Amino acid sequence: MRKLLYLTFSMALVAALASYAMWAADRPTGHYLSDLRIKLAVDQGTPSGRGNLLGIQPELFPTDYQSPARLHRKLAAYLQQARDQGLLNDKTVVVLPEHVGTWLMISGEKDELYQAPTLGEAMNWLAASNPLLFARAWLSAKGSRRLDDTHLRMKSKAMARDYQALFGGLANEFNVTLVAGSIVLPEPGVRDGQLEPGSGALFNSSVVFGRDGVPLGQPQRQMHPIFEQSETLAAEDKHAINVVDTPAGRLGVLIGSDSWYPDNYRKLDEQGAQLIAVPAFVVGHNVWDQPWAGYKGSSTPGSISLKPGEVSEGQAWHRLTLTAQPPSSKAIAGVSVFLRGQFWDKLTSGQSFLSSNGQQFADGEARGARLLNIWL
């Protein structure tokens, strides 16, 4: 009798594991509709043959990331509309927002993930449908928020591959220099022209792709993650700020709140940066209009007199982003680009803006995809 019970239990366990394996391997593609429209919100200056800086503020949702092909379709539609309006040329530098590449972590997943009501539940589906990847990443996860680290780390090889294929491909397809927002990867580096993840700490990093689709220089790692991220993301303190040559001039990238530190602009000036791209991301409904929370865990630079709560989040971004505000920055132009949309129960905030000659140019509308262009 005991042998019979053992055999029955073993068969049931095998059947359950086989069913789970079949369920985890199944990746059906659901029906997909997405708004491909984008509005030209700001067009500053006139063409002069020196190129232009073009910020693309996309409006994205989890289903846009169901496959790299779907995300390509949407971003390519934005770029095509920019081309149709005469905004693309061989000296154009296009800038995308922070974390536009990070969400590639949810690519190729099951419908249950995209239909989840909350981000937490979506991450549970991510782990459940990739048990081996999850287990392997858990063993190498670091920090006090080990589960968050695991979710970001578990598909890093595929994420790096898809990121370069997608954004490098767009740069080549539209013959532009492309600042591909940012992506979170473990110790990313470019080796023999390929973006590759390492095995150490996670960094929020940005890659600039040339018109041939090949990375220009090494990834720019974020130096000052805000406190919500600091227990998961490492701060870059070993490498200098990267400045790369583009057909429109020397370009530097400051990710998110890195743009709040005057010393970063001094370092960019020392390297002759003429253009500055700020990929950014603000989470929370109406946060843009709420009181600014300060430097969020990082020490406040001595030269900054702005106090938490003194201005709104949006006003703080405009005050602290010193691009093209002489003598604080010698750059001729800059753009801060925010990701818009909704990722489960997390709404995004932030309104993109341009900077040049001590002036800032923005679009007052809060929602929808936007193009912001400045001729150099």
C-alpha positions as CSV (number, residue, x, y, z in Angstrom):
1,M,0.0,0.0,0.0
2,R,2.8,2.4,0.9
3,K,4.5,1.7,-2.5
4,L,1.3,2.4,-4.3
5,L,0.8,5.7,-2.4
6,Y,4.4,6.6,-3.2
7,L,4.0,5.8,-6.9
8,T,0.7,7.7,-7.1
9,F,2.3,10.8,-5.4
10,S,5.3,10.6,-7.7
11,M,3.2,10.4,-10.8
12,A,1.1,13.3,-9.6
13,L,4.2,15.4,-8.9
14,V,5.7,14.6,-12.3
15,A,2.4,15.6,-14.0
16,A,2.2,18.8,-12.0
17,L,5.8,19.7,-12.9
18,A,5.2,18.9,-16.5
19,S,2.1,21.0,-16.6
20,Y,3.9,23.9,-14.9
21,A,6.8,23.6,-17.4
22,M,4.4,23.7,-20.4
23,W,2.5,26.7,-18.9
24,A,5.8,28.6,-18.2
25,A,7.0,27.9,-21.8
26,D,3.8,29.1,-23.5
27,R,4.0,32.7,-24.6
28,P,0.8,33.5,-26.6
29,T,0.7,36.9,-28.3
30,G,-2.4,38.8,-27.4
31,H,-4.3,41.5,-29.4
32,Y,-2.5,44.8,-29.5
33,L,-3.6,48.3,-30.2
34,S,-1.5,51.4,-29.5
35,D,-1.7,55.1,-30.2
36,L,1.1,55.9,-32.7
37,R,0.4,59.7,-32.8
38,I,2.9,62.2,-31.6
39,K,2.6,66.0,-31.4
40,L,5.4,68.5,-32.2
41,A,5.1,70.5,-29.0
42,V,8.2,72.8,-29.3
43,D,10.2,73.7,-32.4
44,Q,12.8,76.3,-31.5
45,G,15.0,78.2,-33.9
46,T,15.6,77.6,-37.6
47,P,17.7,75.1,-39.6
48,S,21.2,76.3,-40.2
49,G,23.1,73.2,-41.3
50,R,24.5,72.5,-37.9
51,G,21.9,69.9,-36.9
52,N,19.4,69.8,-34.2
53,L,18.6,68.2,-30.8
54,L,15.3,66.3,-30.8
55,G,13.7,65.0,-27.6
56,I,11.1,62.3,-28.0
57,Q,8.7,62.0,-25.0
58,P,6.9,58.7,-25.7
59,E,3.7,57.5,-24.1
60,L,4.3,53.8,-23.3
61,F,2.4,51.0,-21.5
62,P,3.3,47.4,-20.6
63,T,1.8,46.0,-23.8
64,D,4.2,48.1,-25.8
65,Y,6.9,45.9,-24.4
66,Q,5.3,42.6,-25.2
67,S,8.0,42.2,-27.9
68,P,10.9,44.3,-29.2
69,A,9.0,44.4,-32.6
70,R,6.0,46.1,-30.9
71,L,8.2,48.7,-29.2
72,H,10.1,49.3,-32.5
73,R,6.8,49.8,-34.3
74,K,5.8,52.6,-31.9
75,L,9.2,54.4,-31.7
76,A,9.7,54.1,-35.4
77,A,6.3,55.7,-36.0
78,Y,7.4,58.6,-33.8
79,L,10.6,59.0,-35.7
80,Q,8.8,58.7,-39.1
81,Q,6.5,61.5,-38.1
82,A,9.6,63.6,-37.1
83,R,11.1,62.8,-40.5
84,D,7.9,63.8,-42.3
85,Q,8.1,67.2,-40.5
86,G,11.6,67.8,-41.7
87,L,13.2,67.2,-38.2
88,L,15.6,64.5,-39.1
89,N,19.0,64.8,-40.9
90,D,22.4,63.3,-40.6
91,K,23.3,65.8,-37.8
92,T,20.2,65.1,-35.7
93,V,20.7,63.9,-32.1
94,V,17.6,62.2,-30.8
95,V,17.1,61.7,-27.1
96,L,14.8,59.2,-25.4
97,P,13.8,59.0,-21.7
98,E,15.2,57.2,-18.7
99,H,14.2,53.6,-18.3
100,V,12.9,53.2,-21.8
101,G,15.2,50.2,-22.1
102,T,14.7,48.9,-18.5
103,W,11.2,47.8,-19.3
104,L,12.6,45.3,-21.8
105,M,12.7,43.0,-18.8
106,I,9.0,42.3,-19.4
107,S,9.4,41.4,-23.1
108,G,8.1,38.1,-24.3
109,E,6.0,37.3,-21.2
110,K,2.6,35.8,-20.6
111,D,-0.7,37.7,-20.9
112,E,-1.2,37.4,-17.1
113,L,1.8,39.7,-16.5
114,Y,0.5,42.5,-18.8
115,Q,-3.0,42.2,-17.4
116,A,-1.9,42.3,-13.7
117,P,-3.5,45.2,-11.7
118,T,-0.3,46.1,-9.9
119,L,3.4,46.2,-10.5
120,G,4.0,43.8,-7.6
121,E,1.7,41.2,-9.1
122,A,3.3,41.6,-12.5
123,M,6.7,40.9,-11.0
124,N,5.3,37.8,-9.4
125,W,4.2,36.6,-12.8
126,L,7.6,37.4,-14.2
127,A,9.2,35.2,-11.6
128,A,6.7,32.4,-11.9
129,S,7.0,32.1,-15.6
130,N,10.8,32.1,-15.6
131,P,11.7,29.8,-12.7
132,L,15.2,28.9,-13.8
133,L,16.2,32.5,-14.7
134,F,14.7,33.7,-11.4
135,A,16.6,31.1,-9.3
136,R,19.9,31.8,-11.0
137,A,19.5,35.6,-10.6
138,W,18.5,35.1,-6.9
139,L,21.8,33.4,-6.2
140,S,23.8,36.4,-7.5
141,A,21.4,39.2,-6.3
142,K,22.9,41.8,-4.1
143,G,21.8,44.5,-1.6
144,S,19.0,44.6,1.0
145,R,16.2,44.6,-1.7
146,R,17.2,41.3,-3.1
147,L,13.9,40.5,-4.8
148,D,14.0,43.8,-6.8
149,D,17.6,43.1,-7.7
150,T,16.6,39.6,-8.9
151,H,13.8,40.9,-11.1
152,L,16.1,43.4,-12.8
153,R,19.0,41.0,-13.2
154,M,17.3,37.8,-14.3
155,K,16.9,38.6,-18.0
156,S,19.9,40.9,-18.4
157,K,21.6,39.1,-21.3
158,A,18.4,39.2,-23.4
159,M,17.7,42.8,-22.3
160,A,21.2,44.0,-23.4
161,R,20.8,42.1,-26.8
162,D,17.3,43.5,-27.4
163,Y,18.4,47.1,-26.3
164,Q,21.2,47.2,-28.8
165,A,19.2,45.6,-31.6
166,L,16.2,47.9,-31.1
167,F,17.8,51.3,-30.4
168,G,21.0,50.7,-32.5
169,G,18.7,49.6,-35.3
170,L,16.5,52.7,-35.0
171,A,19.6,54.9,-35.2
172,N,20.8,53.2,-38.3
173,E,17.3,53.0,-39.9
174,F,16.7,56.8,-39.5
175,N,20.4,57.8,-39.9
176,V,20.5,59.7,-36.6
177,T,22.6,59.8,-33.4
178,L,20.4,58.3,-30.7
179,V,20.7,58.6,-26.9
180,A,18.8,55.5,-26.0
181,G,17.4,56.7,-22.7
182,S,18.6,54.2,-20.1
183,I,18.6,50.6,-19.1
184,V,19.4,48.8,-15.8
185,L,22.0,46.1,-16.2
186,P,24.7,44.5,-14.0
187,E,28.0,46.2,-14.7
188,P,27.3,47.0,-18.4
189,G,30.1,47.6,-20.9
190,V,30.7,47.8,-24.6
191,R,33.1,45.1,-25.8
192,D,34.0,44.8,-29.5
193,G,31.0,47.0,-30.4
194,Q,28.5,45.0,-28.4
195,L,26.7,45.9,-25.2
196,E,27.2,43.2,-22.6
197,P,26.1,42.8,-19.0
198,G,28.5,41.7,-16.3
199,S,27.9,39.9,-13.0
200,G,28.3,42.7,-10.4
201,A,26.1,45.5,-9.1
202,L,23.2,46.9,-11.1
203,F,23.7,50.3,-12.8
204,N,21.2,52.6,-14.5
205,S,23.1,53.3,-17.7
206,S,22.6,55.1,-21.0
207,V,24.2,54.2,-24.4
208,V,24.6,56.6,-27.3
209,F,24.3,54.9,-30.7
210,G,25.9,56.4,-33.8
211,R,24.2,56.6,-37.2
212,D,25.7,53.1,-38.1
213,G,23.9,51.6,-35.0
214,V,27.2,51.0,-33.1
215,P,27.6,52.4,-29.6
216,L,29.7,55.5,-29.2
217,G,32.0,55.0,-26.2
218,Q,31.1,53.2,-23.0
219,P,27.7,53.3,-21.3
220,Q,27.2,56.4,-19.1
221,R,26.3,55.1,-15.6
222,Q,24.1,57.1,-13.3
223,M,26.1,58.7,-10.5
224,H,23.3,59.7,-8.1
225,P,20.4,57.3,-7.9
226,I,17.5,58.7,-5.8
227,F,16.9,57.0,-2.5
228,E,14.0,54.9,-3.8
229,Q,16.5,53.2,-6.1
230,S,19.7,53.4,-4.0
231,E,19.2,50.1,-2.2
232,T,19.0,48.3,-5.6
233,L,21.1,50.4,-8.0
234,A,24.8,51.2,-7.5
235,A,26.2,54.7,-7.8
236,E,28.9,55.2,-10.4
237,D,32.0,56.7,-8.7
238,K,34.9,55.2,-10.6
239,H,34.6,56.4,-14.1
240,A,34.6,59.9,-15.6
241,I,31.6,61.4,-17.2
242,N,31.5,60.3,-20.9
243,V,31.5,62.9,-23.7
244,V,31.2,61.6,-27.2
245,D,31.7,63.2,-30.6
246,T,28.5,63.5,-32.8
247,P,28.0,65.2,-36.1
248,A,26.2,68.0,-34.2
249,G,29.0,68.5,-31.6
250,R,30.3,66.9,-28.4
251,L,27.6,65.3,-26.4
252,G,27.3,64.5,-22.7
253,V,24.6,62.5,-20.9
254,L,23.3,63.1,-17.3
255,I,20.8,60.5,-16.2
256,G,17.9,61.7,-14.1
257,S,18.9,63.5,-10.9
258,D,22.5,63.6,-12.1
259,S,21.4,66.8,-13.8
260,W,20.9,68.4,-10.4
261,Y,24.6,68.5,-9.5
262,P,26.6,71.6,-10.6
263,D,29.9,69.8,-10.5
264,N,28.7,67.5,-13.3
265,Y,28.3,70.5,-15.6
266,R,31.8,71.6,-14.6
267,K,33.2,68.2,-15.6
268,L,31.3,68.3,-18.9
269,D,32.6,71.8,-19.6
270,E,36.2,70.6,-19.1
271,Q,35.6,68.0,-21.8
272,G,34.1,70.5,-24.2
273,A,30.5,69.2,-24.1
274,Q,28.3,71.4,-26.4
275,L,25.1,69.4,-26.1
276,I,23.7,67.7,-23.0
277,A,21.0,65.0,-22.9
278,V,19.0,64.3,-19.7
279,P,16.9,61.1,-19.9
280,A,14.5,61.4,-17.0
281,F,11.7,59.5,-15.2
282,V,9.3,60.6,-12.5
283,V,6.8,58.2,-11.0
284,G,3.5,59.2,-9.4
285,H,0.3,60.8,-10.4
286,N,0.6,64.7,-10.4
287,V,4.0,64.5,-8.7
288,W,5.2,67.1,-11.2
289,D,3.0,69.7,-9.5
290,Q,3.6,68.5,-5.9
291,P,6.2,69.9,-3.5
292,W,9.8,69.0,-4.4
293,A,11.2,66.4,-1.9
294,G,14.8,67.5,-2.1
295,Y,17.9,65.5,-3.1
296,K,16.2,62.3,-1.9
297,G,19.0,60.7,0.1
298,S,22.0,62.3,-1.5
299,S,23.9,65.2,0.1
300,T,22.8,68.6,-1.2
301,P,25.6,70.4,-3.1
302,G,26.9,73.4,-1.1
303,S,26.1,75.8,-3.9
304,I,22.4,74.9,-4.0
305,S,20.1,77.0,-1.8
306,L,16.8,75.4,-2.9
307,K,15.0,73.8,0.1
308,P,12.6,70.8,0.0
309,G,9.0,71.9,-0.4
310,E,10.1,75.4,-1.5
311,V,9.0,74.8,-5.1
312,S,7.1,72.1,-7.0
313,E,8.9,69.0,-8.5
314,G,8.6,70.5,-12.0
315,Q,10.0,73.9,-10.9
316,A,12.9,72.1,-9.2
317,W,13.8,70.3,-12.4
318,H,13.8,73.6,-14.3
319,R,15.8,75.4,-11.6
320,L,18.4,72.6,-11.0
321,T,19.0,71.6,-14.7
322,L,21.8,74.0,-15.6
323,T,22.2,73.1,-19.3
324,A,22.8,76.1,-21.4
325,Q,22.6,78.5,-18.4
326,P,25.8,80.5,-18.6
327,P,28.1,80.6,-16.7
328,S,26.9,77.4,-15.0
329,S,27.2,75.4,-18.2
330,K,28.9,76.3,-21.5
331,A,26.8,73.9,-23.5
332,I,24.9,75.5,-26.3
333,A,21.7,73.4,-25.9
334,G,20.2,70.6,-23.8
335,V,17.1,68.6,-23.5
336,S,15.4,66.8,-20.6
337,V,13.1,64.1,-21.7
338,F,10.6,62.2,-19.5
339,L,8.9,58.9,-20.0
340,R,5.1,59.2,-20.0
341,G,2.4,56.5,-19.7
342,Q,1.3,54.0,-17.0
343,F,2.9,50.8,-15.8
344,W,0.2,48.9,-14.0
345,D,-0.6,51.0,-10.9
346,K,2.3,53.3,-11.4
347,L,1.6,56.5,-13.4
348,T,4.4,58.6,-14.7
349,S,4.8,62.3,-14.4
350,G,7.3,64.8,-15.8
351,Q,7.1,67.3,-18.7
352,S,10.0,67.5,-21.1
353,F,11.8,70.8,-21.8
354,L,14.6,72.3,-23.9
355,S,17.4,74.7,-22.7
356,S,19.5,77.2,-24.7
357,N,21.0,80.6,-24.0
358,G,19.7,80.7,-20.5
359,Q,16.1,80.1,-21.6
360,Q,13.9,77.0,-21.3
361,F,11.2,75.9,-23.7
362,A,8.4,73.5,-22.6
363,D,5.0,72.2,-23.6
364,G,2.3,72.8,-20.9
365,E,0.2,69.7,-21.8
366,A,0.7,66.8,-19.3
367,R,-0.3,63.8,-21.3
368,G,0.5,62.3,-24.7
369,A,3.6,61.8,-26.8
370,R,5.5,64.9,-27.7
371,L,8.4,66.0,-29.9
372,L,10.6,68.8,-28.7
373,N,13.1,70.2,-31.2
374,I,15.8,72.8,-31.1
375,W,17.9,73.8,-34.1
376,L,21.6,74.4,-33.4
